[in-house]
C-alpha cells in the first residue's frame, strides 16, 4: 500500500515538473516574440523620420539620385519586416540598407556644406542616430531572449519535454555581418 502512495507521489511531482518546464518554454517563446515586435517597432520609428530627411535634401538641385534610391531601398526593406514572424535575415538586410543610406548621406553632405549647416537636417540626423541606438538596444534584448529560449529548449530535461510536447525549434539570433567583417578574431563556435 505504501508503495502505491510513493508511486503516486513521484508521478505527481513528475507531472508538476513537466508542466513547469512546458510553461517555461512557452514563456521564453513569448518573450522572444515580444522582443522581436519591439525591434520591428523601433525600425518603423526610423521609417517615419526618413521622409522628412528626404524632403530636406531634395531641395538641393544636384542631389545625388543614388541617395534617393537608397532611401527607397531602405523603405522597402523596412516594410518587409513582419512583427509576427522572426526573420533575422530581413532585419540584417534592413540594417545594411540603413548603413548604406547613412554613408551616402555623409558623402552628400560633404558636397553640400549648406545642407550640413541646415538645422533641420542636423535634427533629423540626430533623430536617426537616436533611432539606431534604440534599435541596437532592442536587438540586444531580442538576442538575449533568443539565447534564453534556445537554452530553455536544449538543456536536459527541457529538451525531452520540448521534443514530446512543445516541439519548438531553435531560433537564430541576429548578427551584423558588416560589423563582424571588422573583427579579425572569430570564435570557433
Secondary structure, DSSP 8 states (H G I E B T S, - for coil): -HHHHHHHHHHHHHHHHHHHHHHHHHHHHHHHHHHHHHHHHHHHHHHHHHHHHHHHHHTSTT--HHHHHHHHHHHHHHHT--TTS--HHHHHHHHHHHHHHHHHHHHHHHH-HHHHH-HHHHHHHHHHHHHHHHHHHHHHHHHHHHHHHHHHHHSTTHHHHIIIII----------HHHHHT-S-----
